[in-house]
């Protein structure tokens, strides 16, 4: 992800099974949720989630491409402490999405993990050790 090439990132983390893919996504979204909460000062300074289309225009979550829509819904469920709903979103994607959409969802989770952790580190906020090690 640091190199900015999606195919390289997928080669590094590509899980070999559906169960591994689900676990990876849930882990990344859980970590993103923790970092959003940290950046939002425990909820006292909310972090805004925006969705943009391919032209750079902001759109509603419902107008986003399916992988982005799933990513936002999964993150929001995690942020609000609804891990079960987050798992359901990932499960729906794994059952109904094609491989490219699953890859896109995985990449979205990776991108957010990298961006949120970089922001936390820049602000001297805590980041899970395995993430900070991966970024160093």
N, C-alpha and C positions, 0 to 999 in steps of 0.2 A: 504494500500500500504506500509505503514511503517513496517508492520509485514512481508511483503514479500510473502503473500499468496494471489494468484489471486482470489480465490473463496471468501475470506473474503472481499477483495476490492470490488468485484462485488456485494456482499450482501449489502455493505454499500451504494453504489451509484446506484444500479440497477434501472433505470427508469422504470416506469410502462407502458409507451406507446412509440410508435415510435417517436412522437413529442418531448417527454421529452428526449429520447435518442439523437435525433438530436441536441436539445438545449444544452445538457450536452457536447456533443462532440465539438460543435462549440465554446462553452464557454472555454473549456480546450485548444483547438487549438489556440484560440485568445490570451489567457493568455500565452501560450507557445511562440507564435509569439512575443508578447511584451517582454518576457524575453530574447529571442534570440536576439532581437534588442538591448536590454539593455546590454547584455553580449558582443555583437559585437560593443559596443561603438557607437550606433546609425548608424551602417553600415560601420564605418571606419575600423573595425577589424572583418571581416566576421567570422561567426560561421560555421563550416563544419558539414554537416549531412552525416553520414556514415551508410551503411546498411550492416549487416552481416548475413550469412546463419547459419544454425544449427551447422556447424562445426567451426564457428568463422571466416570464410573467408569473406573478404569484397566482396560484389557483387553490381552490378548496381541496381538502383531502379527498373528497369523492370524485374530483376531476383528475386526480393524479393517476399515473400508470399503476396497474395492479401491484407490482412489487413495492413501489414507493408508498402506496396506500396501506399495504400490509405492514410495512416497516413503521410508519407513523402510528398506526393503530396498536401495533405490538409495543412500541416504546411508551405510548400514552397509558396503556394498560399497566405496564411495569411501573411507571412513574406514580400511578395512582394505587399501587400496591395490589393490583389484581393479576397476580402471576398466572392464575388459571386462564384468564381471558387472553393473556399474552401467549400462553402455550397453545390455546385454541387457534389463534391467528396463524401461528407458525404451522400448526398441523393442517389447517385448511390449505395453506399455500403448498405444503408438501404433497397433499393429496390431489390438488386441482391444477397447480401451475406446471408449465413445461419447464424443462431443465434450464433454459435461458432465464426464465423468470425467477427460479430458485437461486440461480447464480447471482442475479441482480439484487435479490433480497439479501443474500449473504454479503455481497459487496457493500450494500447500503449500511448494514450493521458494522462492517469493518471500517468504512469511511467515518461513520459517526463515532466509533470507538477511538479512532486516531484523532479526529478533530476535537472531541470533547476532552480526551486525555491531555492533548497538547494545551488546550485552554486552561485546564486545571493546573497543569504543571507550571504554566506561565504565571498563574496567580498564586503559586505556592500552596495549592490545595492538594489534599491527598488523592492519590491514584493507586489502585491495586498494584501490588508489586510486579506481578507478571506482565502487566501492561507497560509500566514505566521501564522495566528491563527491556521489553521488546522495542521500545522507542529510542533507547539509548544506543 
